[in-house]
Amino acid sequence: MKGNNGPSGFLTIDKPSGITSFDVIRELRRMLGVRKMGHSGVLDKPATGVLVIGLNRATRLFELFGNFEKVYTGEFILGLSTNTDDLAGELTGVSDSAAPDAAGFDAMLQQYTGELEQIPPAFSLTKVGGRELYRYALAGEEVEVQPKQVTVLSSELLDYETGLDQADVIWPDSKLSENAAEIGPLARAKVRVHCRGGVYIRSLTRDVAADLGTLGCMGRLRRESVGPYSLDDAMRLEDVAARLEEGATAADLLEPLSSIASGMPSLQLDDQQLGMVRHGMGIRCPRRALPPGSYSEGDKVFALDGRELVAVLEFQGVNPQGLVDLRPGKVLG
């Protein structure tokens, strides 16, 4: 779909470690010549994996990503803590407690399933009083942070090692290298986490370790998927550059706006419904026109005209005649 300033759609990038999410945006703006661009959810500088980039009208759909399911693979490092809750930070503590065995670790990990209360890391983009937490941390200011509700759908222990030397765990360019003599044997768990919303894996690592009677922080982290977008669809920045050199345009690289509706409730509009929705009017349709499932007031239904995403509708209920009431929550054109 074309916007006022070029094509609209999504581009799934496999973000490399060592650059920020905004660095990715800056580089893509330069390569694609598109100014209106954003991402669906930040990945920290050391993290890698799926970063969904939206161009033009696609940026209007980012608010929907908050409810998408996400999958991460990460390293839980037990035996030390840092001010950033990952290995990129400065050492704040070393544990003298023995690491649990794999069964003990997994048992505690499974307790962190379902609806949880989680305090974001001090170095994060979470805002308190209109200011990001990392700004308070950099200024050395203490601020009261309220826990937030998050959902962990499942966690799987993939690998577990104990008795590791710090050289086996700490990154070569890490600030922790300065404290190598203080750091004793460490444990490392590789975990896949399936979650929804704003879960911080760094906080999950910290909290699981604390309940095991030790200290913990996150090592490497890779985001494998965000909603319908996965590493299978992802391009590296160098892949984008190569495609452009071969003659591809920005539009050639994009997934359509309708890709966001993959696996989600959707409705093909007829001409009359299309006209009504484009004028901001609500529509009615038989219940059988929607995919099977239970719907609650406010649930999203994606309205399509062929392969083009026209609007995001909101389920309002079923009237006495058995017709579903839908109203436009967001009209895209």
Secondary structure, 3 states (H helix, E strand, C coil): CEECCEECEEEEEEECCCCCHHHHHHHHHHHHCCCCEEECCCCCCCCEEEEEEEEHHHHHHHHHHHHCEEEEEEEEEECEEECCCECCCCEEEECCCCCCCHHHHHHHHHHCCEEEEECCCCCCCCEECCEEHHHHHHCCCCCCCCCEEEEEEEEEEEEEEEEECHHHHCCCCCHHHHHHHHCCCEEEEEEEEEEECCCCHHHHHHHHHHHCCCCEEEEEEEEEEECCEEHHHCECHHHHHHHHHCCCCHHHHCECHHHHHCCCCEEECCHHHHHHHHCCCCEEEEHHHCCCCCCCCCCEEEEEECCEEEEEEEEEEECCCCEEEEEEEEECC
